[in-house]
Amino acid sequence: MVEAPESPASRRRMVGVVMLLLALLLPLSTGVSAAAPDGDQQFGFCAAQRQRVAEASRKTDEHNARPHDFLLPDQQGAYDAYNAEAAAGNAENAAARSALLKCLQAISQLTGQGTSGYDVSPVSPEARRVITSLQQLTPVPAGWTPPTVPSGQRWTVPGNSPVRPYYDVLRRGNPPTTTATTTFQGIPRPRAGDPDPAFPGRSIGGTSSLPKVSADHIVPLSEIVNLPGYAALTPTDMYVVSRAPLNLQWLSQRANVAKNSGLARRVVGADEAWVEEQDRLYTSVREQLIALISQLNGS
């Protein structure tokens, strides 16, 4: 049977679906910019995620700039292809922006929370040196499983560990230099003469301009590089996590030396209430670091 030709009246013009350029809505509390200064893109926060958003935006503009007025049914195939591309592009736009938001939220939690006067920006000259050095190292083998350390024992990084080269790079100048206005965990830098919370009846030594206090990693760096997922982070994220203010606190130099990259229970003669508070802080921060590392790897 031969079908009758379609009348011109049955033809209709249809406009193809254009792709949506979704706005990235960032909570005002993040305090983290999605952009890095010109020339610093490889060092900025969430660089890969920002690049993915930029590429999705470029494809959106390219799609929407093409003619999208189709005469049906003559151009049904082209119409369907254009709309399928729009659907895929809109899905990628949403996924790219979701990944960037997850990354920025993780960075915000790592770099904020009761901290001021401390810059962990990955575009500083020191950060560039560290990140560039990390980029030149042999990647940790896929599937490598970090060791376990019996409860209460001090973490170390053996010379034959695949994360040892990363540890050696990351520990130089870490924690970075602080100032009299630096606060960690919402607590300002202690002054000379202040009571030492770690040791009953003792006070912070030093002078008014140079009290004997140190910025201390709550979870030691030797453990950080062995945390689940850390070895899979980008060099920039490794840098930020290793110096995250979330994981820093003020300790007297006496307590910091006695702790020696271990737990507070290693400190002989320490106040028991202080030890218990340190145990709670360590457990909380460790759990947060593991969750944020997972969030960065999944973004």
Backbone hydrogen bonds, N-H to C=O, Kabsch-Sander energy under -0.5 kcal/mol:
donor,donor_aa,acceptor,acceptor_aa,energy
3,E,1,M,-0.6
10,S,7,S,-1.6
11,R,7,S,-0.6
11,R,8,P,-0.9
12,R,72,L,-2.3
14,M,70,F,-3.3
16,G,14,M,-0.5
16,G,68,H,-3.0
22,L,20,L,-1.1
25,L,23,A,-0.9
26,L,24,L,-0.8
30,T,27,P,-1.9
31,G,28,L,-0.5
40,D,37,P,-2.4
43,F,40,D,-1.5
44,G,40,D,-1.4
47,A,44,G,-1.0
50,R,46,C,-2.4
51,Q,47,A,-2.3
52,R,48,A,-2.0
53,V,49,Q,-2.1
54,A,50,R,-2.4
55,E,51,Q,-2.4
56,A,52,R,-2.3
57,S,53,V,-2.4
58,R,54,A,-2.2
59,K,55,E,-2.2
60,T,56,A,-1.9
61,D,57,S,-2.3
62,E,58,R,-2.2
63,H,59,K,-2.6
64,N,60,T,-2.7
65,A,61,D,-1.5
66,R,62,E,-0.7
66,R,63,H,-1.0
70,F,14,M,-3.4
70,F,68,H,-0.6
72,L,12,R,-3.2
72,L,70,F,-0.7
75,Q,71,L,-3.0
76,Q,73,P,-1.8
79,Y,75,Q,-2.5
80,D,76,Q,-2.7
81,A,77,G,-2.3
82,Y,78,A,-2.3
83,N,79,Y,-2.2
84,A,80,D,-2.4
85,E,81,A,-2.2
86,A,82,Y,-1.9
87,A,83,N,-2.4
88,A,84,A,-2.3
89,G,85,E,-2.6
90,N,86,A,-2.8
91,A,87,A,-1.9
92,E,88,A,-2.1
93,N,89,G,-2.7
94,A,90,N,-2.2
95,A,91,A,-2.3
96,A,92,E,-3.0
97,R,93,N,-2.1
98,S,94,A,-2.0
99,A,95,A,-2.3
100,L,96,A,-2.1
101,L,97,R,-2.2
102,K,98,S,-2.3
103,C,99,A,-2.1
104,L,100,L,-2.7
105,Q,101,L,-2.5
106,A,102,K,-2.0
107,I,103,C,-2.6
108,S,104,L,-2.4
109,Q,105,Q,-2.0
110,L,106,A,-2.1
111,T,107,I,-2.2
112,G,108,S,-1.5
116,S,183,T,-1.2
120,V,118,Y,-0.6
124,S,121,S,-1.1
128,R,124,S,-2.7
129,R,125,P,-1.9
130,V,126,E,-2.3
131,I,127,A,-3.1
132,T,128,R,-2.6
133,S,129,R,-2.0
134,L,130,V,-2.3
135,Q,131,I,-2.2
136,Q,132,T,-0.9
136,Q,133,S,-0.6
137,L,134,L,-1.4
144,W,141,P,-1.8
153,Q,150,P,-2.2
155,W,261,S,-0.7
161,S,158,P,-1.7
164,R,161,S,-1.7
167,Y,163,V,-2.5
168,D,164,R,-2.6
169,V,165,P,-1.6
170,L,166,Y,-2.8
171,R,167,Y,-2.1
172,R,168,D,-0.5
172,R,169,V,-0.7
174,N,171,R,-1.6
182,T,179,T,-1.5
183,T,116,S,-2.1
184,F,187,I,-2.1
186,G,114,G,-2.6
187,I,184,F,-2.5
189,R,182,T,-0.8
193,G,204,I,-2.8
194,D,191,R,-2.3
196,D,202,R,-2.9
199,F,196,D,-1.0
202,R,199,F,-1.9
204,I,194,D,-3.4
207,T,210,L,-1.3
212,K,205,G,-2.4
213,V,211,P,-2.0
214,S,251,L,-3.1
216,D,214,S,-0.5
216,D,249,Q,-3.3
218,I,216,D,-0.5
218,I,247,N,-2.8
223,E,220,P,-1.3
224,I,220,P,-2.3
225,V,221,L,-2.1
226,N,223,E,-1.3
227,L,224,I,-1.8
230,Y,227,L,-1.9
232,A,229,G,-1.1
233,L,230,Y,-1.8
238,M,234,T,-2.7
239,Y,235,P,-2.3
240,V,236,T,-2.3
241,V,237,D,-2.8
242,S,238,M,-2.3
243,R,239,Y,-1.1
243,R,240,V,-0.6
244,A,241,V,-1.0
246,L,110,L,-2.1
247,N,244,A,-2.0
248,L,245,P,-2.0
249,Q,216,D,-1.6
251,L,214,S,-2.3
253,Q,212,K,-2.2
256,N,252,S,-2.7
257,V,253,Q,-2.5
258,A,254,R,-1.9
259,K,255,A,-2.3
260,N,256,N,-2.0
262,G,259,K,-1.0
266,R,263,L,-2.0
267,V,264,A,-2.0
268,V,266,R,-0.8
270,A,267,V,-1.3
271,D,198,A,-2.8
275,V,271,D,-2.3
276,E,272,E,-2.5
277,E,273,A,-2.1
278,Q,274,W,-2.5
279,D,275,V,-2.3
280,R,276,E,-2.0
281,L,277,E,-2.4
282,Y,278,Q,-2.8
283,T,279,D,-2.3
284,S,280,R,-2.3
285,V,281,L,-2.8
286,R,282,Y,-2.6
287,E,283,T,-2.0
288,Q,284,S,-2.0
289,L,285,V,-2.8
290,I,286,R,-2.3
291,A,287,E,-2.1
292,L,288,Q,-2.6
293,I,289,L,-2.7
294,S,290,I,-2.1
295,Q,291,A,-2.0
296,L,292,L,-2.5
297,N,293,I,-2.4
298,G,294,S,-1.6
299,S,296,L,-1.1
